[in-house]
């Protein structure tokens, strides 16, 4: 729903932006009922503060899959180094974009 068109625009489709066999799929699974209050000390960033501190979120990620395997589950990173791979993309052609504006 949110990945197909951007992947097409940036020359990465069908390797990205689709769930067909052979595609390089990354997915985040959410629990839509879970409510979480954001705390900077629980975030994985390189800053010393977060503008989102104290914000209450409805829905929270529970699992991340990359290239068909689980790389994060319930707060624990389970991936491995060098798991990713570079995807060459086709040149961007703005003339072929059917913009809605």
SVG drawing of the C-alpha trace seen along z (x, -y; Angstrom):
<svg xmlns="http://www.w3.org/2000/svg" viewBox="-6 -20 35 37">
<polyline fill="none" stroke="black" stroke-width="0.4" points="0.0,0.0 2.8,-2.5 5.7,-0.9 4.8,0.0 4.5,-3.5 7.7,-4.8 9.6,-1.7 8.3,-2.3 9.2,-6.0 12.8,-5.4 13.5,-2.5 13.5,0.3 10.3,2.1 9.7,5.1 12.7,5.9 11.1,3.7 7.6,2.6 5.9,5.9 5.3,9.2 5.9,11.6 8.3,14.5 11.9,13.3 11.3,9.7 13.6,8.2 10.9,7.8 11.2,5.9 8.1,5.9 7.3,4.4 4.4,6.1 2.4,4.0 0.1,4.6 -2.6,2.0 -4.0,2.3 -0.8,1.7 -0.3,-1.8 3.2,-3.0 4.6,-6.2 7.8,-7.1 10.9,-7.4 14.3,-8.7 16.3,-6.2 14.5,-3.4 15.1,-4.7 18.1,-3.7 19.5,-7.0 22.6,-9.1 21.0,-12.2 20.9,-13.3 17.1,-14.1 14.0,-13.3 11.3,-15.8 8.9,-12.8 9.6,-12.2 6.3,-11.5 4.2,-11.1 1.7,-8.3 1.5,-6.1 -1.4,-3.8 0.1,-0.7 3.6,0.6 6.0,2.7 6.4,6.3 8.6,7.8 10.7,6.7 11.5,9.1 14.2,8.4 14.8,10.4 12.5,13.1 14.1,13.5 13.3,12.0 15.8,9.3 14.0,7.8 11.4,9.2 9.9,7.5 12.8,5.2 15.6,7.6 17.8,7.4 18.2,10.8 19.8,9.9 23.4,10.4 26.0,8.1 26.2,7.8 22.7,9.3 21.7,6.5 22.6,6.2 22.9,3.3 20.1,3.1 20.9,1.3 18.0,-0.9 16.9,-2.1 17.3,-5.8 14.6,-8.1 12.5,-9.4 10.3,-12.3 8.5,-12.5 7.0,-9.0 5.5,-9.9 1.7,-10.4 1.6,-13.0 -1.8,-13.6 -1.2,-17.4"/>
</svg>
